[in-house]
Amino acid sequence: MEIEGYLRALDINISRDKLKRLIFLLGKFNLIKSSKRGHIDYYYVALDVVMVEFAGKFEPTKVKLAAQQYYATNDSESRRMHVIQSAYAMATPEPVVLPVGAE
């Protein structure tokens, strides 16, 4: 799992079974969603709502922009970028147009 590698890089050691259980719970709480492309599951944030407050200097917008730039400019991540774009395109609600006089 790619997520395991990122966690190890942060010196966080979690067994694969525990990681799968945590991902399952995040999905049950609708904090993450996944999309399967071929044999790979891509995970992404389900909501664009800040649910965790970090102490110190953490700028969510700056991190989001850096991630988007990375995926957009890295050819090896084109499939992941497509999954992210598709997921957020589906999540954007269509505007409701009311008939004239209906308020």
Secondary structure, DSSP 8 states (H G I E B T S, - for coil): -HHHHHHHHTT----HHHHHHHHHHHHHTTSEEEEEETTEEEEEES--S-----SSS--HHHHHHHHHHHHHH-GGGHHHHHHHHHHHHHHS-------TT--
